[in-house]
Amino acid sequence: MVELLLRGQPLGSVEAILFDKDGTLSLSEPGLLALSRARLQACLEHVPEANRPQFQSLLERAYGLLGDQLHPAGTTAVASRSHNLISTATAFCQVGLGWPDALAHSEAVFADIDREHIQGHGARPGEAYLAPLTEGVKPLLLELHRSGVLLAVISNDDSEGIHRFLGGHGLSELFQEIWSAEMRPAKPDPAAVHGLCSRLGVSTSNCALIGDASSDLRMAERAGVALALGYSAGWTSRPPLPEHLPRLDHWRELQLARSSGMNPSPEPGDKLSHPEVGASRDEPLRLHI
């Protein structure tokens, strides 16, 4: 068990931490903004010109498109691909299409744009786009892993996307498990948390969950997670988070106070500094982020 401190104040002790991905581990807004705009433009081609202004307004609101920003609680930011597809099909219905045609148009657009977006926006031609990490998270993850904390990702991204993100940033070995959009039940069902904790071999009462959406934090509370923490720095606009729960504005605010009974995990190649010789092991570990 590792005691977590938030801005120097004790939060509690945990064996494992479950992280949301988009907007928590990753700065996903630029990539998701480009994806939603491309989907919108492609969808407009399937709508009569007279209905396009209405359709565009409907879909912008559904996707959470706010000029050059995304609403951090909109479907693009929070929901799964399948839920975004249903939102798109519903917008088609609002301008007169029947459900079969609306669904067919949405599926065709998503297939075309997703393929173009995934294969054409990486650092090199044909390489998938890799969202950057949120500032300061990697040193924290390394320290948590070295301290013996089990780490997992719980996300509405698919397994391929999660593994691509972790592998692209050299984080795969730090995470023991994932829970993706294909797994059932998917988040925000609290049973998703129970399923992930079961795979980790830990009780929800010994876990923390960190996410950027109110649905993540409500899910954690309903699942009996010991610590539900909001993360607010992953979007241009601050996400609406429950006021009664603690929140992080930067990863440096989260610290570890290790107890003498811990069994830290070795981290080959870990260059983070260890506590000074003679320092108390109950002193908080100050992460230089």
N, C-alpha and C positions, 0 to 999 in steps of 0.2 A: 504494500500500500504506500502511496505517495501523497503527502499533504500538498494541496494546491493553495496558493495565496493569490489574491487579486488586489493589486496595488498595495501589497504588504499585509493585507488582512486575510486571516484564515477562511478558506471556503469549506474544506473538508478533505478527507482522504479517499483516494480511488485506486483501483487496479487497472482500469481501462478508460480510454477516452474515445468517443465516437465523434468523428468530424463530418459535417456536411462538406461537399466539394465546392460547387459554384457559389461564389460570393463569400466563401469562408476560407478554404485552402487556395482557391484560384481567383484571380481577377478576371472574371468571365464577361463583364459588361461589354467591352469592345467587340468581342467575337459574337456574343449573342445579339448585340445590336445590329451587326452586319448581317447575321443570319435572318433575323426577323424582317429587316428591310428587304432583303432579297426575296423572301417568301411573299411579302406583301406585294412587291412589284410583279412577281410572276402570277399571283392570284388575280391581279387586276386585268390581266389578259383574258381571263375567263368570264369577265363581267361586262355586260353592255355598257357602252360609254356613258349613257345617261345615268346609270346606277353607280358609277365608279366613285364619285365623291362620298356618297352614303356608305358604300362598302369600305372605302379606305378609312373613314372615321370609325366605323365599327371595329375593324380589325386592329387599328392603332390602339384603341382602348382595350381590346381584348389582350393584345400582346404586351401592353404597358409601354408603348412607344411615346416618349415625351421629348420630341425634338431630337437632340443629340444624346439623350439619356434613356435608360430603361427604368420603369418603376420597379423597385426591388421586390415588390410583392405581386407583380403581374405574372401572367401565365408563362411568358418567355423566361423570366428569371427563376420561377419557382417550380412550375409544373413539368411533368414528363413530356416526352415527344408525343405520346399518344393523346394526352390531354390537350396539347397545343393543336394537334390535328383536329380534334373534335371542336375546339374553339373556332378554328378556321372554317370547318364545314358548317357550323352554326351561323357564322357570318354570311356565308353563301346563301343559306336558307332565308336570312333576313332580307335579301334583295331578290327573292322570288324563285330560287332554285329548289327543286325537290331534294330530299335527303340522299337518294342514290347518286344523283349527279353531283351534289355538293361534296359528298364523301369521295367520289371518284376524282373530282378536280383537286381536292385537298391532298389525296394520296399521291397523285401524279406530281403536283408541285413539290411536295415534301421530298419525294424520291429524287427529283431532278436537282433541286436546290441543295439538299443535304449532300448529295454526291459531289456537286461542284464546290460547296463550301469546305467539305472535309478534305477533298483532294487538291484544292487549288489555293489554299490560304496559309500554307506552311512556310517555313523559312526557305525551302527549296522547292522547285517545281514538282508537283505530284505529292508533296509531303503534307500531312495533316496539320492543321492549325493547332498550336499548343498554347493554351492560356497561361500567362505568367502566374507565379505564386504571389499571394498577398505578402506585403512587406513584413519581413521578420519571422515568418512562420517556419522556415526550414531549420534555423538554429534551435527553435523551441522543440520541433519534432525530433531532432537529433538528441536533445537533452532528455526528453521524455523516454525515448527508446533506450538510451544508455542507462536511465534510472529504473528500467524494468517495467515501465508502463506499457500495457498492450494498446495498440492503436488500430483503428478501423475507420473505413469510410462508409457513410450511409448517404446515398444520393439517388436522385431521379435521373441521373445519366445512366446509359447502358454500361455493361461490364467492359466492353471494348474501350469506351471513352474514359472510364475510370483508370483502367490499366495503362492506357496510352498516356494519360496525364501523369500518373505516378512514375511510370518508367521514364518519361521524357525529362522529369526533374530529378531522377536518381533517388526516388523515395520508396520504390517497391519493397525493398528489404526492411523498411521501417514499419510497414503495415501488415498486420497478421491476417486481416479479413476485410471483405467489402460486402455491402448489400446494395444491389443495383436495381434499376427500374424493372428488369426482367424477373426479379425474385418476388415471390408472393408470400405474404402480402407486401406491397410496396409502401414506402412512406407516403403519407403521414400516418398510416395505421400503426398504433403502438405495438402491434404484434411483430412488425418489422424489427423493432428494437429488441424484442424478446428473442427473435430468431437470430439476430446478429450476436447478441450476448451469449446465446447458447453455443454458437460456433466458436466464440472466444473462450468459452468455459468459465464465464464469470456471471455473477448476479447483477441485475440492473441496479440494485442498491449499492453496488460498489463501482459504479460507472459515472462518468460525466459525459454530457453531449454538448457540443458547441456548434451553433448554426446561426444563419443570418436571417431566418424567416420565423415568424410567429408560429407557423404550422410545425416547424421543427421542434420548437421549445414546448408547445402544447403536447406534441407527441411524446416528448421525453417525460414530461410530468405525468401524463396518463400511464406511461409504461413503468413508472416507479423509479426512474433514474435519479440518482442521488443529487447530481448537480446539473442544472440546465443553464448554460451560459449563452447569451447573445453576442454576436460579433457584428459590429456596425461599420467597419471600414472597407468593405468589399465593393461598395457601389458609390456612384457620384452623389446620389441622394441617400440619406440615412434610412435604413429600413425601419418600418414600424415594428417595434419589439415590445413584448409585455413589460410594463413598468415595474412589476413586482420582482422581476428576475434580474440578476446581475448581468452586466454587459461589458464587453471589451471594446475599446477604441483602438488599441494597438496590441500586438502580441507581446510586447515588452511588459505589459501590465500583468501578465500571468507568470507567476514564479513557482518554484518547487521548494519545499522544505523537506528534505529527506530524513527519515528516521533511521536509527542505528540498526533496525532489523531488516533493512532492505537488501535485496539481492540484485544489484544492478546488472544489466545485460551488457556484455562487451560490444563495442562498436568499432570494428576494424577501420582504421583510417580516420576516426573521429578526432578532429583537431581542436575541438572545444576545450577550453581550459578546465581543469579539475579544481576542486576546492584546495586552498593552500594547506600545506602540511601543518597540522596542529589546529586547524579550524574545526569548530564544532559541526558535527554532521546534522545537527538540528537547525543550523542557520539556513536561511533561504538561499537558494542558488540564484545569483544575479545573472541573468542571461544578457550578454552583450549583443543586442540586436540593433 
